[in-house]
Amino acid sequence: METHNVVIVEDHNLLSQAIAGLVNSFENFNVLYTCKNGKDLLTKLKTPSNVPDIILMDVNMPILNGIETTEILKIEHPNIKVLALSVEENETTIIKMLKAGAKGYLLKDVEKDVLETALIETMIHGYYHTKDVSNILINSLTEDTSGGIKLKEREIEFIKYTCSEMTYKEIAEKMFLSPKTIDGYRDNLFTKLQIKNRIGLVLYAIKNGIFKV
């Protein structure tokens, strides 16, 4: 198996060094360098030899944060796979990172073996998500969760709106429906698609081409 190059983007030096040490201890993975923020990373990437296979990206950083940086990478370096590694575990942040183009989202207190698995799975399958972050059934990521069920136009419209930053109340107003009806759409889709939360809807939308990342 070939060696895969990794870059770590993290504004805390000690943590960055610790993560680098872990990654370098994994077979077939090598840390090329570390960066303090997105701007630092984008500057280094101008040199072809500095382009890695995977980037472990912090979310909250000064100058250029992880979400903004990932959006730029999706356009300028689409072959680089980004894994978010963050202390942020709120739904909104996770959704923003996934929509920006991140292939996975890990919390910084993740176990060493999970981090290694995430790197391996990302290289093999192109993505990795943990239940701890998303609370989604594994099938929602690896298999067709629709089970052959055809979604109605209004359900697809609702899913598209869930990929935005609108609240469910705002979605109800946009679709000219009552909040109670929107709750019904949501709960029905959770059951249909075997997912547990809004993050699951976003992942489903991305996987099935309803929302393009």
N, C-alpha and C positions, 0 to 999 in steps of 0.2 A: 504494500500500500504506500502511495506517495505521501510525502510530507506536505501538510497544508499550512500556509502562512496566516498568522492572526495578528491583528492590530488592536490595541486596547485604547479606547478614548475615555478618559476618566480624569477629573480635575483634582482628585486627592492623590498626592504622590505615593503615600504609603500603601493605600489600597490598590493603586495601579500596579505597584511593584509586587504586591502579594498575589494579585490575579495573574500577572505575568509569570510568576514563579510556578503557580499551579498549572497554567497552560503548557509551560515548557516541560513540565513533568509528565505530560500526557504523550503517549506514543503517537507519532505521526503528526504532531502539531508543534509549530514553532512561532514564537512571538517575534515579529519583525522589528517593532518599535512601539512606543506608547505616545499618546498625545493628551494635552490638557483640555482641549475643546475642539469643536468642529472646524473652526477656522484653521487651527494648527494642522488638523488632519488634511483638509482640502489642499493646503499648501504643499504638504509632503507628497500627496498623491499626484502632483504634477510630474514627479519623477517616476517613470514606468516601473523601475525596480522596487518602488515602494508600494505598489498595488497588491494588497493581500487577497486571500480567498474569503476570509471572514473578518468582520469587525465586531468586537464586543463594545457596544455603545451605551454610555451613561445617558440618562435623559436630561437631568437638570445640570447644566453647565453654563458658565459665563460666556459672553461674546457670541457663541453660536451653539444652541442647545442640541440635544440628540434628535428631537423631532425635525427641526429645521435641516440639520445635517443629513439625516436619512432621506428626506425629500429631495435634496440636491443630489445625493448619491444615486438615487433611483433613476435620475436623468443622465448624470455625467458618468456614472460607473455602475450600470445595471447588472453587471456580472458579480459584483461584490455582494456577499450575503451579510446582512446586518442582524445581529442578535442583541436585543436590548438587555442590559444588565443594570437594574435600578432598584432603589429603595421604594420607589413609587408603586403602589399597588391599587390605586383607585381606578375605577372603570374608565373614566374619561381619558386618562393618560395612556392606558393600555390601548384603547381604541385609536387614539391619535397616532401612536407608534405603529400599529398594524396598518392603518390607512397610509401612513407615510412610506411604508414598504418594508418594515421590519419582518424578518422571517421567524422570529420567536421573541419571547419576553420572559426573562428570568429575574428573580429577586436576588439581591446581593447576599442574602443569607443561605443561598442554595448550597446543597451538599456538593462536595468535590466530584463525586461520581456522576451526579446529575449534570454538572457543567460539562464534563467530558462527553457524556451521552448526547447532550444538546449539540455540541460541536460536531460529533460524528454523524448524528441524524440530519443535521443541517446540510452537511456535505453530501450525504447519500440521497436524502429525500427533498432537500430544498427548504425545509422548515422544521421547527420544533416548538411545541407549546406544552407547558406543564399544567396539570389540573389545579395545582395550588394557585396559579395566577388566574386562570380562566374559568375554573369550575365547569368545564365542558366535557361531555363524554368524549373519550378518545375517538370514537367513530365519527364525530362531527369534523374531525380533522383529516382522517385517513381514508374514509369511505364516503360514498354518496349517501348523505343523510336524508335525502328527500324520499327514498324508498319508492320512487316512481310516482309520488304524489305530485300532481300539477298544482302550482300556486295560482291563485286568482290574481287578476291585474291589480286590484286594490291591495292585496297582500304584498305583492312585489313593490308597489308604490310605498307602502308602509316600511318595508325593509330598507328601501333606499333612504328614506328619511331617518331611520335609526342609525345610518352610517354618518349622519351629520352630528352637529353638536346641539341640536334641538332637544328640548325636554319632551317627554311624552305628551304633556299638556300642549306644548307648541305644535307638536305633530298633529294633535287632534284638531287644532285651529286651522292648520294648513290644509288638512284633508276634509274640513267642514264636517267633522264628526264629534260626538261627545267624548269626553275623557273615558267614560265607561265603555264605550264601543271600542276605543283604541286599546284599552286594557284587555278587551276580549280578543282583538286581533293578536296582540302580543302573546297572551296565554295560549291561544290556539296554535300559533306558530311554534312556541316552545315545545308543545306536545307533538305537533306534526314532524318537526325537524330534530326532535330528541336533543334539544339544547336547554340550557338552564338560565341564561341571562342575555343581556344586550350584546355583550362581547361575542357570544355564540352566534347571534344574528349577523354581526359584522363579518365574522370569519366565514360564515356560510355565504354571505353576499360576495365576498372576495373570491372564495373557492369556486363559486358557480357563475361568476361573471356578471352578477347583478351590480356589483360595485367594482370599478377598475382601479387598481392601485398602480 
